[in-house]
Amino acid sequence: MPVEFNKLGVAFQYPENWTLDEEDALAGRKSVTVYSPRGAFWSISVHPISADPVRLAKAAVDAMKAEYAELEAEETQETIAGRETVGYNLNFYYLDLTNTARVRCIRTDRATYAVFCQGEDRDFDELEAVFRAMTTSFLQNLKPLRWDAWTLPPEDLRDW
C-alpha cells in the first residue's frame, strides 16, 4: 500500500517500505527524498517560479560531473502525466558499479520543480517504473492556481 507525502506544497505517493527523509525540509530547504530498501532514491526540490527548468537541470548535471568524472549525460524532454518536462538521463560509475540517474524539471504556475532519481543499474532497471509512478503521482497532484483566488474568502483558499 502506498504512503502519501503532502507538505511544502508537494504531494506524492511512495512505497510503504521506502524511507522518507525530510531533513532538508526541516532545515528550511524545500526538498524531500525517499530511499528504497537497497539505497536507490527519488527526490523532489521546490524552486522559485522564476527558476529556469533548463538551467536547473543543467546545474544538476554540472554538480554530478564535478562528482563523477566519467559521467555521461543525455538531454531529454519527456511528457509525464500530460506535462512536459526537461532534463537529462545520466550514467556513471560509483564504487566500480554502473549507476543511472534521471533529472526532470518542470515550471508550473506555482513553482519550478526538480525531480531526481538514482540507483545502481540492477536496482534502477527494477525501480524505474516505481520512480515514474512517484513522479506521475506528484504531477497529478499539482493543483493550478485559481484565476479567481484573490476574490475568494480566506476559508475557501485552504485547499489552494
C-alpha positions in Angstrom: 0.0 0.0 0.0 1.5 3.4 -0.9 2.2 6.1 1.6 1.4 9.8 0.8 3.6 12.7 1.4 1.8 16.1 1.4 3.9 19.0 2.7 5.8 22.0 1.1 3.0 22.3 -1.5 4.1 18.9 -2.8 2.1 15.7 -2.7 3.1 12.3 -4.0 2.8 8.6 -3.2 5.7 6.3 -2.5 6.1 2.6 -1.5 5.4 1.9 2.2 8.7 0.0 2.6 10.7 3.1 1.5 12.3 5.6 4.0 11.2 9.2 3.9 13.9 11.8 4.6 12.6 15.2 5.4 15.8 16.5 7.0 16.3 19.1 4.2 12.7 20.4 4.5 13.1 20.7 8.3 16.3 22.7 7.7 14.4 25.2 5.5 15.4 23.8 2.1 12.3 22.8 0.1 13.2 19.3 -0.8 12.4 15.8 0.3 13.9 12.4 -0.6 12.6 8.8 -0.3 15.0 5.8 -0.3 14.4 2.3 -1.4 15.5 -0.5 0.9 18.6 -1.1 -1.2 19.7 2.5 -1.4 18.2 3.9 -4.6 16.4 7.2 -4.2 13.9 9.6 -5.6 14.0 13.3 -4.6 12.0 16.4 -5.3 13.0 20.0 -4.7 10.9 23.2 -5.0 12.4 26.3 -6.5 11.0 29.8 -7.2 8.8 30.1 -10.2 11.5 32.3 -11.8 14.0 29.4 -11.9 14.5 28.2 -15.5 13.9 24.5 -15.7 16.5 24.0 -18.4 19.2 25.8 -16.3 18.1 23.9 -13.2 18.5 20.5 -15.0 21.9 21.6 -16.4 23.0 22.7 -12.9 22.2 19.2 -11.6 24.3 17.7 -14.4 27.2 20.1 -13.6 27.1 19.1 -10.0 27.1 15.4 -10.9 30.0 16.0 -13.3 32.0 17.5 -10.5 31.5 14.4 -8.5 31.8 11.7 -11.3 34.4 12.4 -13.9 33.2 9.9 -16.4 29.5 10.9 -16.3 27.6 10.6 -19.5 24.6 12.9 -19.8 21.9 12.8 -22.5 19.5 15.7 -22.7 15.8 14.8 -23.0 12.3 16.1 -22.9 9.6 13.8 -21.6 5.8 14.0 -21.2 4.7 12.6 -17.8 1.1 12.8 -16.7 0.4 15.1 -19.6 3.0 17.6 -18.6 6.2 18.5 -20.5 9.4 18.1 -18.5 13.0 18.8 -19.5 16.0 17.0 -18.1 18.8 14.5 -18.5 19.4 10.8 -18.4 22.7 10.2 -16.6 25.1 7.2 -16.4 28.2 7.0 -14.3 30.4 4.7 -12.3 30.5 4.6 -8.5 32.4 2.0 -6.5 33.0 0.1 -9.7 29.3 -0.2 -10.3 27.3 1.4 -13.1 24.6 3.8 -12.0 21.8 5.5 -13.7 20.1 8.8 -12.7 17.3 10.9 -14.1 16.7 14.6 -13.6 13.4 16.1 -14.8 12.4 19.7 -14.3 9.1 21.5 -14.8 7.8 25.0 -14.3 4.2 25.5 -13.2 2.1 28.5 -12.2 3.2 27.9 -8.5 6.9 27.0 -8.7 9.7 25.2 -10.6 10.3 21.7 -9.5 13.2 19.3 -10.0 12.8 15.6 -9.7 15.9 13.4 -9.3 16.2 9.7 -9.1 19.2 7.5 -8.9 20.2 3.9 -8.4 22.7 1.2 -9.2 21.8 -0.2 -12.6 20.5 -3.5 -11.4 18.2 -1.7 -9.0 17.4 1.1 -11.4 16.1 -1.3 -14.0 13.7 -2.8 -11.4 12.7 0.5 -9.9 12.3 2.7 -13.0 8.5 2.0 -13.0 8.4 3.0 -9.3 10.3 6.2 -9.9 7.9 7.0 -12.8 4.9 6.3 -10.6 6.1 8.6 -7.9 6.8 11.4 -10.4 3.4 10.8 -12.0 1.6 11.0 -8.6 3.4 14.3 -7.9 2.5 15.8 -11.2 -1.1 14.6 -11.0 -1.4 16.2 -7.5 -0.3 19.6 -8.7 -3.3 22.0 -8.5 -3.3 25.0 -10.7 -3.7 28.4 -9.1 -7.3 29.6 -9.4 -7.7 32.6 -11.5 -10.3 33.9 -9.1 -8.4 33.2 -5.9 -8.0 36.8 -4.9 -11.8 37.2 -4.8 -12.5 34.2 -2.6 -12.9 34.4 1.2 -10.0 33.0 3.2 -11.8 29.9 4.3 -12.2 28.9 0.6 -8.5 29.2 -0.1 -7.4 26.4 2.3 -7.1 23.9 -0.5 -5.3 26.3 -2.8 
